[in-house]
Amino acid sequence: MSSVVDSLCTVAFMALPLRFTERRHGYVLDQIPPAEHHRSLILVAIMESSELINRFPRLFHMAHANAWPGILRDGLLSTSALLDIFDVEGARRRAIEEHLRSSYEVITHPDHGSAHIRDNKPLNRGLLENALEDLSVEEYLRLLNGKVFFWLTEKRLSTFLDARAFRNDPHLVITVDTERLVDTYEDRITLSPINSGATVYRAVPRGTTTFQTIADYDFEVRRRSRGPAEAIAELAVEYAVPDVVEITLLVEIRRSAGDRDLVFAR
């Protein structure tokens, strides 16, 4: 650490501002863009996609127990993508995308059949309003509904399965290969340090900066405070993962009691 401090002192006298970027094996110097020259020298810890893959080689998505046939046909879709292909518009769409859902919403289409859109009971409107920094509740819900979410650890998945709102129902759990997901969708992947869809236990501040790209995510700071397994709460892919079947390793029907029924295995 002393060598880093020495380097910081040296850089402070350089005419052109520089930034230290931490990688897995030390620090490298990157030029700070001209627009940021007014800022003092900062230490920035970034995460590389290879580190994400190595630390979290499997990702987990939870869906309605009957969702697999639709996923086989259309891919893994966000709520907004589902509403698009099911041609849901107007007041019905706004009610689903911009408001809290107290129960599953079932939508139907002559070609696509039916789909179940999960409730968001873990969000409390009053607590959410107080936690939002730069978005309205409606804007924030649209933001969430435009993403496909994955848990990064079995522990977080199990916590969700055991939640009071979900523990009595069976759920489809899809396990995907992180490397293949990142290879295809890295430019549409963001990471969150919080459970963005819940305010039940702790309504921490949130907004447009909650979701960061892999390169911008400050993994090292959160690793030091929470440990590596808890440094990232969620991984999200913007809009849809149409080829999810190609990167899926395992599909099960799971219950909070630990019962599992195999649906698909690669």
C-alpha positions in Angstrom: 0.0 0.0 0.0 2.9 2.4 0.7 4.0 2.2 -2.9 0.5 3.3 -4.0 0.6 6.2 -1.6 4.0 7.2 -2.9 2.7 7.0 -6.5 -0.3 9.2 -5.5 2.1 11.8 -4.2 4.1 11.7 -7.4 1.0 12.0 -9.6 -0.2 15.0 -7.6 2.5 17.1 -9.3 1.9 15.9 -12.8 0.3 18.4 -15.2 -2.1 15.9 -16.7 -4.5 14.3 -14.2 -4.4 10.6 -13.9 -6.5 7.9 -12.3 -5.4 4.7 -10.6 -7.5 1.8 -11.7 -7.2 -1.3 -9.5 -7.1 -4.6 -11.2 -6.6 -8.1 -9.7 -2.9 -7.7 -9.7 -2.0 -4.1 -8.7 -2.8 -0.7 -10.2 -2.5 0.8 -13.6 -2.6 4.5 -14.5 -5.4 5.7 -16.8 -5.7 9.3 -18.1 -8.7 11.1 -16.6 -10.9 12.5 -19.4 -10.7 16.4 -19.8 -14.2 16.8 -18.5 -13.1 15.4 -15.1 -9.9 17.5 -14.8 -11.6 19.6 -12.1 -11.8 16.5 -9.8 -9.1 15.6 -7.3 -7.1 12.4 -7.9 -9.2 9.4 -6.9 -8.6 5.7 -6.4 -11.1 3.7 -8.6 -11.6 0.0 -8.1 -13.2 -1.7 -11.1 -14.3 -5.2 -11.8 -13.4 -7.1 -14.9 -15.8 -9.5 -16.6 -13.3 -12.4 -16.1 -13.4 -11.8 -12.3 -17.2 -11.8 -12.3 -17.2 -15.1 -14.2 -14.6 -16.7 -11.9 -16.3 -15.7 -8.7 -19.9 -16.4 -9.9 -19.7 -19.2 -12.6 -23.5 -19.9 -12.3 -26.4 -17.5 -12.2 -30.0 -18.2 -11.1 -33.3 -16.9 -12.4 -36.6 -17.6 -10.7 -39.9 -17.6 -12.7 -43.4 -18.9 -12.5 -43.7 -22.7 -12.3 -45.4 -22.8 -15.6 -43.1 -20.5 -17.5 -40.7 -23.0 -19.2 -42.7 -23.7 -22.4 -42.9 -20.0 -23.1 -39.2 -19.5 -22.3 -38.4 -22.3 -24.8 -40.4 -20.5 -27.4 -39.6 -16.8 -26.8 -36.6 -16.7 -24.5 -36.3 -15.2 -21.1 -38.1 -11.9 -21.3 -38.4 -8.9 -18.9 -41.9 -7.7 -18.0 -41.7 -5.0 -20.6 -40.6 -7.4 -23.3 -43.5 -9.7 -22.4 -45.9 -6.8 -22.7 -44.5 -6.0 -26.1 -44.9 -9.5 -27.6 -48.3 -9.9 -26.0 -49.4 -6.6 -27.4 -50.5 -5.2 -24.1 -50.9 -1.4 -24.3 -52.8 1.5 -22.8 -54.1 1.5 -19.2 -53.5 -2.2 -18.7 -49.8 -1.8 -19.6 -49.4 1.2 -17.3 -51.0 -0.7 -14.5 -48.5 -3.5 -14.8 -45.4 -1.5 -15.6 -45.8 1.6 -13.4 -47.7 0.4 -10.4 -47.0 -2.1 -7.6 -48.6 -5.5 -8.2 -50.2 -7.2 -5.2 -50.6 -10.5 -7.1 -49.6 -12.3 -10.3 -50.9 -10.7 -13.5 -51.9 -13.2 -16.2 -51.7 -11.9 -19.8 -52.9 -13.8 -22.8 -52.2 -13.7 -26.6 -53.7 -15.8 -29.4 -50.3 -16.9 -30.6 -48.2 -16.8 -27.4 -50.7 -18.3 -25.0 -50.5 -17.1 -21.5 -47.8 -15.7 -19.2 -47.7 -14.9 -15.5 -46.1 -11.7 -14.3 -44.9 -11.9 -10.8 -46.2 -9.6 -8.1 -43.8 -7.2 -6.3 -45.0 -7.6 -2.8 -41.5 -7.0 -1.3 -41.8 -3.4 -2.3 -43.7 -0.9 -0.1 -44.7 2.2 -1.9 -44.1 4.6 1.1 -40.7 3.2 1.9 -39.8 3.2 -1.8 -40.8 6.8 -2.2 -38.5 7.8 0.7 -35.6 5.7 -0.7 -35.7 7.0 -4.3 -33.1 9.6 -5.0 -33.8 10.8 -8.5 -36.7 8.9 -9.9 -40.5 8.8 -9.2 -42.0 5.4 -8.1 -43.4 5.0 -11.6 -40.1 5.7 -13.3 -38.3 3.2 -11.0 -40.8 0.5 -11.6 -40.5 0.9 -15.3 -36.7 0.6 -14.9 -37.1 -2.7 -13.0 -39.7 -4.0 -15.4 -37.3 -3.5 -18.3 -34.7 -5.9 -16.9 -34.2 -9.7 -16.6 -32.8 -10.4 -13.1 -30.4 -13.1 -11.9 -29.2 -14.1 -8.4 -25.4 -14.7 -8.2 -25.5 -17.2 -5.3 -27.6 -20.1 -4.1 -27.9 -18.3 -0.7 -29.7 -15.3 -2.2 -31.9 -17.6 -4.3 -32.8 -19.6 -1.3 -33.6 -16.4 0.7 -36.0 -15.4 -2.1 -37.6 -18.9 -2.2 -38.1 -18.8 1.5 -39.6 -15.3 1.6 -43.1 -15.2 3.0 -44.7 -14.1 -0.2 -43.2 -17.1 -2.2 -42.6 -19.9 0.2 -45.9 -21.7 -0.3 -45.6 -21.9 -4.1 -43.5 -23.9 -6.5 -41.1 -21.9 -8.7 -39.1 -22.5 -11.9 -35.4 -22.0 -11.2 -33.1 -21.6 -14.3 -29.4 -22.0 -13.8 -27.3 -20.5 -16.5 -23.6 -20.4 -17.4 -22.2 -17.0 -16.5 -19.4 -17.0 -19.0 -21.7 -17.6 -22.0 -24.2 -15.0 -20.7 -21.4 -12.4 -20.4 -19.9 -13.2 -23.7 -23.1 -12.4 -25.5 -24.7 -9.7 -23.3 -21.9 -7.8 -21.5 -22.9 -4.5 -23.0 -26.4 -5.0 -21.7 -25.5 -6.3 -18.2 -25.6 -4.2 -15.1 -24.9 -5.1 -11.4 -26.7 -3.9 -8.3 -25.4 -3.9 -4.7 -28.9 -4.2 -3.3 -32.0 -6.2 -3.8 -33.6 -3.6 -6.0 -37.1 -5.1 -5.9 -37.5 -5.1 -2.1 -37.8 -2.5 0.7 -39.1 -5.0 3.3 -36.0 -5.2 5.5 -34.1 -2.1 4.7 -35.1 0.6 2.2 -31.7 1.7 1.2 -31.3 4.7 -1.2 -31.7 3.8 -4.9 -32.2 5.3 -8.3 -30.5 5.7 -11.7 -27.0 4.9 -10.3 -28.1 1.6 -8.5 -27.3 -0.4 -11.6 -23.7 -0.2 -12.8 -21.9 -1.8 -15.8 -19.4 -4.6 -14.9 -16.5 -2.2 -15.6 -17.9 0.6 -13.4 -19.0 -1.6 -10.5 -16.9 -0.9 -7.4 -16.5 -4.6 -6.4 -13.5 -4.1 -4.2 -15.1 -1.6 -1.8 -18.1 -3.8 -1.4 -16.0 -6.9 -1.0 -14.2 -5.4 1.9 -17.4 -4.4 3.7 -19.5 -7.5 2.9 -17.3 -10.3 1.7 -16.9 -11.5 -1.9 -20.1 -13.6 -1.9 -22.3 -10.6 -0.9 -20.5 -7.9 -2.8 -23.1 -8.1 -5.7 -26.7 -8.6 -4.9 -28.1 -8.8 -8.5 -27.1 -9.1 -12.1 -29.6 -7.8 -14.7 -29.8 -8.0 -18.5 -31.6 -5.2 -20.3 -34.9 -6.2 -21.9 -34.4 -9.9 -22.7 -32.2 -13.0 -23.1 -33.7 -14.5 -26.2 -31.2 -17.4 -26.5 -31.3 -18.3 -22.8 -31.9 -22.0 -23.6 -28.5 -22.2 -25.3 -26.7 -21.1 -22.1 -29.0 -23.0 -19.6 -27.4 -25.7 -17.5 -30.3 -26.8 -15.3 -34.0 -26.2 -14.9 -35.9 -27.3 -11.8 -39.2 -26.8 -10.1 -38.2 -25.8 -6.6 -40.0 -25.3 -3.3 -38.8 -23.6 -0.1 -38.8 -26.9 1.7 -36.0 -28.1 -0.5 -38.0 -30.3 -2.8 -36.9 -30.3 -6.4 -38.2 -31.7 -9.7 -35.9 -31.8 -12.7 -37.2 -30.2 -15.8 -34.1 -29.9 -18.0 -30.4 -30.6 -17.6 -27.5 -30.2 -20.0 
